[in-house]
Structure formats: structure tokens, C-alpha cells
Amino acid sequence: MKASASGNRAVSLKLSAAEQLAKDAQPAFIVHVRLRRDGEPLKGYLIHLLGDPLAKLLRRLREAEARGRHDTHNLKISFDHRRHGQPFDLTPDGLRNALAIACGPDPATYVQEKLRQLHELGYEDARIVGNALFRVESEDHLSRVLLGVEPLRPVRLETFDTRFGIPIPYASDLFSELEEIMVEPPSAGVCVIAITGPPLAPAAIFRTEMLFAPPFDGELRMLLRHPDISVRFKETDVAYEAECVFTDRARSLADMVTLLRALTYLGSGKAIMSLTGEGGSFGPIRQPLSTPLTGPYLEDLPALARLASDWQSLLELAGISSQAELTMDDLWSAHRAALAADLLLHTDKKAGFAFDRNELVGIADSVKAIYFDSCQIAGEGISYSVEVTLEATEAQPDVFRSVEFNPIEVRPKVADLNDYMDDLADRFGPGVMIHPDHVRRVDPSELEVPDVRVREA
């Protein structure tokens, strides 16, 4: 409690006393009584050490710490009762009402808010800031670091705890072991990238974030960032790269289809990239990408892209909405799914069947059979059936070869293939059924040897 009879509007107290008072989690106040010079009371003011008054105190303590002043008992702080005080009538009820209003009805909520302010006031912009010295290997290296594509590897790192904009050296084992820092450049919103390939082929569309590097040399540098593909711009130069493609990272089927489609177009060296700001804020801007993609497995990209797209179509035909997360390894090993796609979806089939005539007793030169099977990728499966027309040729009259395929159906994966075979026989009548357990997958060159076998898709 302070009383004054002078014209000075400020009430002062030792900084150490104010610190001890304000850092208690309970409510803390300075009660300032204004008096006439003859001692007659005029008005009371309640200065609540919360909000702006608490921020002022914490700032003064930080300034003293930054100057190395630990003798806070020799330092003072003042508060203007007209700026920081709440007036009240100089009566017991007047003081009680002012305190009740300031503290609020819930003590626990009050304590929680005060502890938050003690911890957070002055840290609104940043808590820890630092100076990093690092070696720039090239202009491209600096551009990649500033765009957040490549980590900054500091040679020396100084860190500071900055409160109210006043830094104090900060020491931590965390920073002493820090070897890399990823810079996060400022964002400028969302951009849609469409990568197109041959005429009438579907585009690969990515929704990316636009990030800009500080213009250290006056030139514009922009990064369009997506988890799978990043595109960097410097004025009129364009560079793109695909990240983490052939890893164990799982993606949805839709994302896998889009990624493999884009990589296939980029690998051709004839892709075109169109940029459009979300909501039509700019563009579209078309940019040919004549530099082919480099990296492993490029020759396999078209087949993988086709398989992913075909599998999406097969699931849709079966009435399945894909929810699985799949990896590149799931596609690499999906031979039965590739066979299903080839038999059901494509006219330029790579698969074919060949049977020894001895296996088809009583057949003249042609027969219609039903091939059926089940397949799955990443836990999502289908069952299907296809009518196969088999004919003997003059060159090999003892061998029946497939010459025509007519899809019958695609359905969710059945529990038992033998039950599925019986169901097909009931619906289409008894006939030749090609059970997948009796089919051997071989190289096309081996089809010259009569046997029951299927060529690899």
C-alpha cells in the first residue's frame, strides 16, 4: 500500500519488492491512496499486477538482467495510477468491490492465467533466436537453403533467449548438439500444378504451397512444395525434383496414381507444367519441361503408372472405394493384379494362355473357357472372371492358344475360389474352367512347349 500527497501521478517501489509481489501466483496489487497536502483522503487506485503492469515489470527485470544488474533492491519501478490503476471509493466496501472485480469469480482460472502471463509475456514474436555462421558452397546451394529444400549446417551457432526484444545468451544441450537447421521461408498461399504428357492423356495435378526466399541478390526465387514433388524457380529458370519416391513411404492409391503419372511424363522429356493460383489469383502459366527426369527405375515408370491407374479402375468396377496406404513395393510385387488388368482392361494384351490338346479331350479346333482368379494390393482385393477363346493353329495343331478375351465381371474378393468357380458354372453352364492353381506363369518364349500355362503380364 502506498500513499502520496504530491502532484506526482506515479507510485514507485523497489524493483526487488515488485518482483517478489508480482511473481506469486496469487493476485497481487498496489493500493495507491491519493491525499490532499493536509492529509485528507481523495481517491483510491488499485494497480493490478497483471496484463500491462505485469509486462512492464517483467520488461524492467529483463533490462536489468541484460545490463548485469542483479542488485534489484537498489533499482526502482514506478506505475502511473491514471494509466495502470482502477479508481475506487476510499471505503471498505469500495476496496472490497474493486478487488472482487479484479480477481474474478474463479480462483483456479485466475491462477492459470497469471502463470501463463508470467511464462509468455514478451515472447510474442520469438522465444529463442540465433546467429548461424555457415559456409555457402554456391549460389544454388544458398538458394536451396533459403527455400528450405536443403538443411543449413552451421559452422558456429549462437542462441539467445529474447524477451521483449532484449536478448540474453541462451545455453542448452539441445543446441550444442544441433548439426542441421531447416529454414522455413515465408508462404504466399497455394498454387495448383498440372503436369501434362501426350495429347488427351490425363494430367497429374498437385496442390502445392508457394514459398519465397529472401531476395539476397535482387532476384526472385520461389519454391512450390509438395510432399512428392518440389519445383524451384529463379526468374525464368525452372528446376524440379521428386523426393522419396522409391522408399517405404505409404501413399493413398489416388496419390500414387498422380505421382507415377507425373514421373512418367517428366521422364519423357516432353512434359508441360501449368501453374495456376488457387482461386484463379494468377495464371495459368505454361512452362515446357524439356530436361528429362534422372534417377533409377525410369524405364519401369510407365508400367508402374499404368498398373496403379488400372488397379484404381478395377477397384471402382468392383464397387470398392480405396482406403489403403500402399508403397512402391506393393506395386512391384503385384503380378496377379497386373494380369487382371491386362485381361480385363486392355486390347493390346501381353498375357496369353496355351494348353496341350490332350488336356481338352473331345475339343475340335476351338473352345470357350472361363478363367477366374483373385488378387489384392495392400489388403484391398477383387475377384474376376473372363471368357477366353482358345484355338489351335495350323503351325501347332496340338496346342490351343488364347485368341480372344471377353470380361465377365469384377467383384469384391471372394472368400473361396472354388465356391466362386461353382457359382460361375451355375450361371454360365458347365464348361471348361481355368483354375488359377493349375496355371503356371512362364516367359513368353516358353509357350512353344505345350503345357497348361499363362504368360506373364
C-alpha positions in Angstrom: 0.0 0.0 0.0 1.3 3.4 -1.0 0.0 6.9 -0.2 1.0 10.2 -1.7 0.0 13.8 -1.2 2.1 15.3 -4.0 1.1 16.1 -7.6 3.2 13.2 -8.9 0.9 10.7 -10.6 3.4 7.8 -10.4 3.8 5.4 -7.4 7.3 3.8 -7.1 8.7 0.9 -5.2 11.9 -1.2 -5.2 12.2 -3.5 -8.2 13.0 -6.4 -5.9 9.8 -5.9 -3.9 7.7 -5.6 -7.0 9.3 -8.8 -8.4 8.5 -10.7 -5.2 5.0 -9.4 -5.2 4.2 -10.0 -8.9 5.8 -13.4 -9.3 3.5 -15.0 -6.8 0.7 -17.0 -8.5 -1.9 -15.4 -6.3 -3.5 -11.9 -7.0 -1.1 -9.0 -6.4 -2.0 -5.3 -6.2 -0.5 -2.0 -5.4 -3.1 0.1 -3.5 -2.4 3.7 -4.1 -4.2 6.3 -1.9 -4.2 9.9 -3.0 -4.2 12.5 -0.3 -4.5 16.2 0.0 -1.5 18.0 1.3 -3.2 18.3 4.6 -3.7 14.5 4.7 -7.3 14.4 3.8 -8.0 11.3 1.5 -9.1 12.0 -2.0 -9.3 8.8 -4.0 -8.0 5.2 -4.1 -6.4 3.4 -7.1 -6.0 -0.3 -7.5 -3.0 -1.2 -9.6 -3.4 -4.8 -10.6 -0.1 -6.6 -11.4 -1.5 -8.4 -14.3 -1.5 -7.6 -18.0 0.2 -4.3 -18.9 1.6 -3.6 -15.4 3.0 -7.2 -15.2 4.5 -6.8 -18.7 6.2 -3.5 -17.6 7.6 -5.2 -14.5 8.9 -8.2 -16.5 10.5 -5.9 -19.1 12.3 -3.9 -16.4 13.6 -7.2 -14.9 14.8 -8.3 -18.3 16.6 -4.9 -18.9 18.3 -5.2 -15.5 19.4 -8.8 -16.3 20.7 -7.7 -19.7 22.8 -5.0 -18.1 24.1 -7.4 -15.5 22.3 -5.6 -12.7 21.5 -8.2 -10.0 21.1 -5.6 -7.2 17.4 -5.1 -7.9 16.9 -3.9 -4.4 18.8 -0.7 -5.5 16.6 -0.2 -8.5 13.0 1.2 -8.6 10.0 0.8 -10.8 7.0 3.2 -11.0 3.4 2.9 -12.1 1.2 5.7 -13.2 -2.1 5.3 -11.3 -4.0 7.1 -14.0 -2.7 4.7 -16.7 -2.5 1.4 -14.8 -4.8 2.0 -11.8 -8.5 1.3 -11.3 -10.2 4.0 -9.1 -12.3 3.1 -6.2 -14.1 4.8 -3.3 -12.0 5.1 -0.2 -14.3 2.9 1.9 -14.0 -0.8 3.0 -16.8 -1.7 0.5 -15.2 0.3 -2.3 -11.9 -1.6 -1.9 -13.6 -5.0 -1.5 -15.6 -4.5 -4.7 -12.6 -3.4 -6.7 -10.6 -6.5 -5.5 -13.6 -8.8 -6.3 -13.9 -7.4 -9.8 -10.2 -7.7 -10.5 -9.8 -11.3 -9.2 -13.0 -12.7 -10.8 -15.2 -15.5 -9.5 -12.9 -18.4 -10.2 -9.5 -18.6 -8.3 -8.2 -21.5 -10.3 -8.8 -19.7 -13.6 -7.1 -16.6 -12.3 -4.0 -18.5 -11.2 -3.8 -20.3 -14.6 -4.0 -17.1 -16.5 -1.4 -15.4 -14.3 1.0 -18.3 -14.7 0.5 -18.1 -18.4 1.4 -14.4 -18.5 4.4 -14.9 -16.3 5.6 -17.5 -18.7 4.6 -16.0 -22.1 4.6 -12.2 -21.8 7.3 -10.7 -24.0 7.7 -13.8 -26.1 5.0 -13.0 -28.6 7.5 -12.7 -31.6 10.0 -15.4 -30.8 11.5 -17.1 -27.7 14.8 -18.3 -29.0 16.7 -16.6 -31.8 20.2 -17.3 -33.0 23.0 -16.3 -35.3 24.3 -19.1 -37.5 27.5 -18.9 -39.4 27.5 -21.4 -42.3 29.6 -21.9 -45.5 28.0 -21.2 -48.9 29.2 -23.6 -51.5 27.4 -22.0 -54.5 24.6 -19.7 -55.4 22.4 -22.8 -56.0 23.3 -24.1 -52.5 22.3 -20.8 -50.9 19.1 -20.8 -52.8 18.2 -24.3 -51.7 19.0 -23.5 -48.1 16.9 -20.3 -48.1 14.0 -22.1 -49.7 14.0 -24.9 -47.1 15.0 -27.6 -49.6 18.4 -28.4 -48.1 19.3 -28.0 -44.4 21.6 -25.3 -43.1 24.7 -26.8 -41.5 26.1 -24.2 -39.2 29.9 -23.9 -38.5 29.1 -21.8 -35.5 25.8 -21.2 -33.7 24.9 -18.5 -31.1 21.5 -18.6 -29.5 19.7 -16.1 -27.4 16.6 -16.0 -25.2 14.8 -12.9 -26.4 12.1 -11.4 -24.3 10.6 -8.0 -25.0 13.1 -7.9 -27.8 16.0 -8.0 -25.3 18.4 -10.9 -26.0 20.3 -12.8 -23.3 22.7 -15.6 -24.2 21.0 -19.0 -24.1 22.8 -22.2 -23.3 21.2 -25.6 -24.0 22.5 -29.1 -24.6 19.9 -29.3 -27.4 21.6 -26.6 -29.4 25.1 -27.7 -28.6 24.3 -31.0 -30.4 22.5 -29.3 -33.3 24.1 -30.1 -36.7 21.3 -29.1 -39.1 18.7 -26.4 -39.3 15.8 -26.4 -41.8 14.9 -22.8 -42.8 11.1 -22.2 -43.3 10.7 -19.5 -45.9 7.6 -17.3 -45.9 4.4 -18.7 -47.5 2.5 -16.9 -50.2 -0.5 -19.2 -50.4 -1.4 -22.2 -52.6 -0.7 -22.9 -56.2 -2.0 -25.8 -58.4 0.5 -27.6 -60.6 -0.8 -29.6 -63.6 1.8 -31.8 -65.4 0.6 -33.0 -68.8 2.1 -35.5 -71.2 0.8 -36.8 -74.6 -2.3 -35.3 -76.1 -5.6 -36.3 -74.4 -3.6 -38.1 -71.6 -4.9 -37.2 -68.1 -2.9 -34.6 -66.3 -1.1 -35.1 -62.9 -2.4 -32.4 -60.6 -0.7 -31.3 -57.3 -1.9 -28.7 -54.8 1.3 -27.1 -53.6 2.4 -24.4 -51.2 4.2 -21.3 -52.6 7.3 -20.2 -50.7 9.7 -17.4 -51.4 13.3 -17.0 -50.5 14.7 -13.6 -49.2 16.0 -11.7 -52.3 19.6 -11.7 -51.3 20.7 -10.7 -54.8 17.6 -9.0 -56.0 16.3 -12.0 -58.0 13.0 -13.8 -57.3 13.3 -17.3 -56.0 10.2 -19.4 -55.4 9.5 -22.9 -54.3 6.3 -24.9 -55.0 6.4 -27.5 -52.3 4.6 -30.8 -52.2 5.5 -34.0 -50.3 6.3 -35.8 -53.5 7.4 -33.1 -56.0 9.1 -29.8 -55.5 9.5 -27.1 -58.2 12.1 -24.3 -57.8 12.0 -21.1 -59.8 14.7 -18.5 -60.3 13.4 -15.7 -62.5 12.8 -17.7 -65.7 14.8 -20.8 -64.8 12.8 -23.9 -63.6 14.1 -26.9 -61.7 12.0 -29.8 -60.4 12.8 -32.8 -58.3 10.8 -35.8 -57.0 11.5 -36.7 -53.4 11.3 -40.1 -51.6 9.7 -41.8 -54.5 11.2 -45.3 -54.2 11.0 -45.6 -50.5 8.7 -47.4 -48.0 6.6 -44.3 -47.6 3.0 -45.2 -48.0 0.5 -43.2 -50.1 -3.1 -43.4 -50.9 -3.9 -45.1 -54.3 -5.0 -41.7 -55.7 -1.8 -40.0 -54.7 0.3 -42.9 -56.1 -1.5 -42.7 -59.4 -0.9 -39.0 -59.6 2.8 -39.3 -58.7 3.6 -42.1 -61.1 1.7 -40.3 -63.9 3.7 -37.2 -63.3 7.0 -39.0 -63.1 6.2 -40.8 -66.4 5.5 -37.5 -68.2 8.7 -35.9 -66.7 10.8 -38.9 -67.7 9.8 -38.5 -71.3 11.3 -35.0 -71.5 8.2 -33.7 -73.2 6.1 -32.7 -70.2 4.4 -29.3 -69.9 3.8 -27.8 -66.5 0.9 -25.3 -65.9 0.8 -23.1 -62.8 -2.4 -21.6 -61.5 -3.0 -19.7 -58.3 -5.7 -21.1 -56.1 -9.0 -19.4 -56.9 -7.6 -18.1 -60.2 -5.4 -15.5 -58.5 -2.9 -15.9 -61.4 -2.2 -18.0 -64.4 -2.4 -20.4 -65.9 1.3 -20.2 -66.7 2.6 -22.9 -69.1 6.2 -24.0 -68.9 7.7 -26.8 -71.1 10.0 -29.1 -69.2 12.4 -30.4 -71.8 15.0 -31.7 -69.4 14.3 -35.4 -68.8 14.0 -36.7 -65.3 17.0 -38.5 -64.0 17.2 -41.3 -61.4 16.7 -45.1 -61.1 13.9 -47.2 -62.5 13.0 -44.7 -65.2 12.3 -47.5 -67.7 9.8 -49.0 -65.3 7.8 -45.9 -64.6 5.3 -46.2 -67.5 4.4 -49.8 -66.4 4.1 -48.8 -62.8 1.9 -45.8 -63.6 -0.3 -48.0 -65.8 -0.7 -50.6 -63.1 -1.6 -48.1 -60.4 -4.2 -46.5 -62.7 -5.5 -49.9 -63.8 -5.9 -51.0 -60.2 -7.8 -47.9 -59.3 -10.2 -48.7 -62.2 -10.5 -52.3 -61.2 -11.5 -51.3 -57.6 -14.1 -48.9 -59.0 -15.5 -51.7 -61.2 -15.8 -53.8 -58.1 -17.5 -51.0 -56.2 -14.6 -50.5 -53.8 -13.5 -47.1 -52.6 -9.8 -47.5 -51.9 -8.8 -46.6 -48.3 -5.4 -48.4 -48.3 -2.0 -46.8 -48.0 0.4 -48.5 -50.4 4.1 -48.4 -51.1 6.1 -48.8 -54.3 7.0 -52.4 -53.1 3.3 -53.2 -53.2 3.2 -52.4 -56.9 6.4 -54.1 -57.7 5.1 -57.4 -56.3 1.5 -57.1 -57.7 1.9 -59.6 -60.6 -1.6 -61.1 -60.3 -3.1 -57.6 -60.3 -1.2 -56.8 -63.4 -2.5 -59.9 -65.1 -6.1 -59.0 -64.1 -5.7 -55.5 -65.5 -4.3 -56.9 -68.8 -7.1 -59.4 -69.2 -9.9 -57.1 -68.3 -9.0 -53.6 -69.4 -6.6 -53.6 -72.4 -6.9 -54.5 -76.0 -3.1 -54.7 -76.5 -2.8 -57.7 -74.2 0.5 -59.0 -73.1 -0.8 -62.1 -71.5 -2.0 -65.3 -73.2 -2.8 -68.9 -72.4 -1.6 -72.1 -74.1 -2.9 -75.6 -73.4 -1.9 -79.0 -74.7 -4.7 -80.6 -76.8 -4.5 -83.7 -74.6 -5.9 -81.6 -71.7 -9.0 -80.7 -73.7 -10.4 -84.1 -74.7 -13.2 -84.0 -77.3 -12.5 -80.5 -78.5 -12.1 -79.9 -82.2 -10.4 -76.7 -83.1 -11.9 -74.1 -80.8 -13.3 -73.8 -77.3 -14.6 -71.1 -74.9 -13.3 -71.3 -71.3 -13.7 -69.2 -68.2 -10.6 -68.0 -66.4 -11.2 -66.7 -62.8 -8.9 -65.5 -60.1 -8.5 -63.2 -57.1 -5.8 -60.6 -56.4 -5.1 -57.8 -54.0 -2.8 -54.9 -53.3 -2.2 -53.5 -49.8 -5.1 -55.6 -48.3 -7.7 -54.5 -50.9 -8.8 -57.2 -53.2 -11.0 -58.2 -56.1 -12.2 -61.4 -57.8 -12.9 -61.5 -61.5 -13.7 -63.8 -64.4 -13.1 -63.5 -68.2 -14.2 -65.7 -71.1 -11.2 -67.0 -73.1 -11.5 -68.3 -76.6 -8.9 -70.9 -77.3 -8.0 -72.1 -80.8 -5.5 -74.5 -82.4 -3.3 -73.2 -85.2 -2.0 -74.9 -88.3 1.5 -74.4 -87.2 0.8 -76.1 -83.8 -2.3 -78.2 -84.1 -1.6 -79.9 -80.7 -1.6 -76.6 -78.8 -4.6 -74.4 -78.0 -3.8 -70.8 -77.7 -5.9 -67.9 -76.5 -7.1 -65.6 -79.3 -9.9 -63.6 -77.6 -10.9 -62.3 -74.1 -14.3 -61.1 -73.1 -14.6 -59.8 -69.5 -17.4 -61.3 -67.5 -17.3 -59.4 -64.1 -15.2 -57.8 -61.4 -16.4 -58.1 -57.8 -15.0 -57.7 -54.2 -12.7 -60.5 -53.4 -14.4 -63.8 -52.7 -13.5 -65.9 -49.6 -13.2 -69.2 -51.6 -12.2 -69.5 -55.3 -13.7 -73.0 -55.6 -17.1 -71.6 -54.4 -16.7 -68.9 -57.0 -16.0 -71.5 -59.7 -19.2 -73.3 -58.8 -21.1 -70.1 -58.9 -19.8 -69.4 -62.4 -20.7 -72.9 -63.5 -24.2 -72.4 -62.2 -24.7 -69.1 -64.0 -23.0 -69.9 -67.4 -23.4 -73.7 -67.5 -20.8 -76.4 -67.3 -17.8 -76.0 -69.5 -14.0 -75.5 -69.4 -12.9 -73.7 -66.2 -9.3 -72.5 -65.9 -8.5 -72.6 -62.2 -5.5 -70.3 -61.3 -4.0 -73.1 -59.2 -3.5 -75.1 -62.4 -1.8 -72.3 -64.3 1.9 -71.8 -64.4 3.3 -68.3 -65.2 6.2 -68.5 -67.6 8.2 -66.3 -70.0 6.5 -65.9 -73.4 9.3 -67.8 -75.2 8.4 -70.9 -73.2 4.9 -71.0 -74.7 6.3 -73.0 -77.6 6.4 -76.0 -75.2 2.9 -77.5 -74.8 1.6 -77.3 -71.2 -1.0 -75.5 -69.2 0.4 -72.1 -68.5 -0.2 -68.4 -68.6 2.2 -65.8 -70.0 3.4 -63.1 -67.5 1.7 -59.7 -67.9 
